[in-house]
Amino acid sequence: MEDVDRQILTLLSAEGRMSFTDLARRTGLSVSGVHQRVRRLEERGAIRGYTVVLDYAQAGLPLTAFISVRPIDPAAPDDTAERLADLPQLEACHSVAGEESYILKVRVASPLELEALLARIRSQANVTTRTTVVLSTPYEGRAPVLRSDDDAEPV
C-alpha cells in the first residue's frame, strides 16, 4: 500500500466525514485524485464502511463490560462465535490466545441486563465466563498509526 493511501486511511479513521476537498488539501493530491484513491480503497476492502460514534449513555446503554469466555469442554468444536452471533448486545468478539478462547465487548442498559446476558451466553455457547465491568472510558476508537511496509516509523 502506498504511503498516500495510508495517509488517507489515517485521516478518515480520525474523521470519517472529512470531505474530499479537505483530504486533498491534507494529502497534497487533487480532489479527483483523492476521490479515485478512496474509491479504490473501498473496492479493495481497506475501507469496509463508515459509521457513527454514539454516546452510549445517551443511547440508553451506559454499562460496558468485557466478558472472557472459556469452553466447558475444550474438546468440543470451537463454534462459540457462531453460537453468540445473534446477540445484539455484543459489540465485538475477539478470538484470543491465553486461558480464555474469546473476549466479548458488550453494552447493556443495567447490571440486571448484564446478568441476564451472562446467563444466556453461558447456556447458548456452553462456556464459563469471567466479567470485567468498565468504570470509565478515558478514550476509545482512536485512529491507528499506519506504518509504511518499508519503514517502522509512523506515516
Sequence and secondary structure as in RCSB ss.txt:
>XXXX:A:sequence
MEDVDRQILTLLSAEGRMSFTDLARRTGLSVSGVHQRVRRLEERGAIRGYTVVLDYAQAGLPLTAFISVRPIDPA
APDDTAERLADLPQLEACHSVAGEESYILKVRVASPLELEALLARIRSQANVTTRTTVVLSTPYEGRAPVLRSDD
DAEPV
>XXXX:A:secstr
  HHHHHHHHHHHH TT  HHHHHHHHT  HHHHHHHHHHHHHHTSS        TTTTT  EEEEEEEEESSTT
S S HHHHHTT TTEEEEEE SSS SEEEEEEESSHHHHHHHHHHHHHHHTEEEEEEE    S  S     B TT
 SSB 
